[in-house]
Amino acid sequence: MIYQPTHIQSYSQQLFDQGLIWSTLFLMGIGLVMVYSSSVAIAEAQFGIDHSGHYLGRHAAYLMVGILLGLVTFQIPIYLWQKYAIFLFLTGALLLMLVLVPGVGREVNGSQRWISLYVMNFQPSEFVKFFMIIYAADNVVRKASGLSNFYKGSLPLLIMLVFIGFLLLQQPDFGALVVIAVLVMGIMFLGGISLKVFAGLIGLAAAGMLALIYVANYRIDRIIGFLDPWEDPLGRGYQLSHALIAFGRGEWFGVGLGGSVEKLFYLPEAHTDFLLAVLAEELGLAWVAIVIVLFAVLVVRAFAIGRLAAKLDCPFAALVAQGIGLWIGIQALINMGVNMGVLPTKGLTLPLMSFGGSSIAAVCFALAVLIRIDWENRQRLRGVTI
């Protein structure tokens, strides 16, 4: 029988984690408003003045699909995710291979990362992030006693990571590789890997990332553009310089919703990768801070759910919950860092906010699993058999 102090009893009486639910809904709502504001000009240019809400409509549809997908996903017990972890990994690898097949994969802006579903483009790498969380969590739980041994505990998982990374680099999608590598390393750390082995893996990963940057000239150009965007503001520093202009114009409280100048074909990908810059220009640093707080609440609640799952002797659920929190937190941090000029330019969306069907669907999919873990925690505290 688990001892239940007053706050635990109160927790178990609630149906869902309120902080998690409300932070998610607020981020979705702010994203919906900003996608419309940032995409009006490009929608009118592409589809005519009568279709200024084109991207708003599609984004709203993506949100509905993501929510419906989440409702279905919530019905799946967590033990089934662990049971079929290897099949999810193989599914993700197969999808990444299909992207590279001529006639199946679709190329956009020089990258072949999508599979055309006619009504939308499907980006497998977004779901592979979740699949790798499941696979890594299962691997760590099964080999918990041997994690301190590099060859038995870490090497098999690293081989799988290298395989997935190889497929991602063929697209190329360096950003997704960075996120997935951080997720796998993070789950290994949370799972109890020895600090000595973990430090060695960090060094190996850092050396690998530097090598990948060195062998690709366009990645080197992004680093140089990041270090001094004003040296070549019309070339490699173009995106960052205009993002910084947007932040500068916004000051504390912005120029007003809809008043952005940078979204008028100056700032590339204003409704996707650089949505936060438009938000900063129109609503100011105050609303940027609100968005940061909302993401922080979401991540903190994910780790709290994982910590409780660990106390309830559910190590797999604990690692999955914290892995999902790590995913959303790291990707949001990278996107914000790129927009603010503290990280090199990288094409990663802002979770739950940026325009993009695959990203929204994948994050909603993962959050539904997180909410299911929270729900199962509460059921166990009530003594209900799952």
PyMOL commands that set and color helices and strands:
alter all, ss='L'
color gray80, all
select helices_A, chain A and resi 6-13+18-47+49-51+54-74+78-83+85-99+124-142+144-146+150-169+174-190+195-214+217-227+229-231+238-250+275-311+315-340+357-381
alter helices_A, ss='H'
color red, helices_A
select strands_A, chain A and resi 105-108+111-116+121-122
alter strands_A, ss='S'
color yellow, strands_A
deselect
rebuild
show_as cartoon
